Amino acid sequence: FRDTETTGLNTARDRIIEIGAVRLDCGHIDTDATYTGLINPGMAIPAASTRIHTITDADVAAAPGFAPAMAAFAQWAGPAIVIGFAVGFDLAILKAEHERHGLAWTPPRNLDVRHLAELVAPDLPEQSLETVAGWLEIGVTDRHRALGDALLTAAIFLALIPKLRQRGITSMAQAERACRALTISIDRKSVV
């Protein structure tokens, strides 16, 4: 489970300032297998962004730049499936950062927990991380920090597994297909 914190939401100009991740082990969150790292974006962090994630320019001043930070993270993560909440943004900004730094980009196999939640609970008032966590009665802590959000996403994913099984989704491949089908359906509705 991976999450990023950024200087903003525009993938063309904003930068990653934190990566956080956690692994699952036999259906449990492995709190001993976490990754968190700050990244110096090479630009000032806007005050509006700092108000959300609390990361300041001083926090990232001594942090490595994107290329060495990504190399360290890639070594830790290996070829694992990337699972995140609204993971499309994280993947888009990771791709943009790779391109900015002249690094090869290969989209990882990924799964969006937001889409899984929408599959099992389409009538929620919104598909935000907080709303889905509240619906599943999961406490929200350390929100808007990469590791905190990755841990929360992992807890949501585990809570969704029994609900997905009730819908006949019992494997990672089935979950990936269901997410792709939902994405295609959303794209078609937005064109109409």
Secondary structure by P-SEA (a helix, b strand, c coil): cbbbbcccccccccccccccccccccccccccccccccccccccccaaaaaacccccccccccccaaaaaaaaaaaacccccccccaaaaaaaaaaaaaaacccccccccccaaaaaaaaccccccccaaaaaaaacccccccccaaaaaaaaaaaaaaaaaaaaaaccccaaaaaaaaaaaaaaaaaaaac
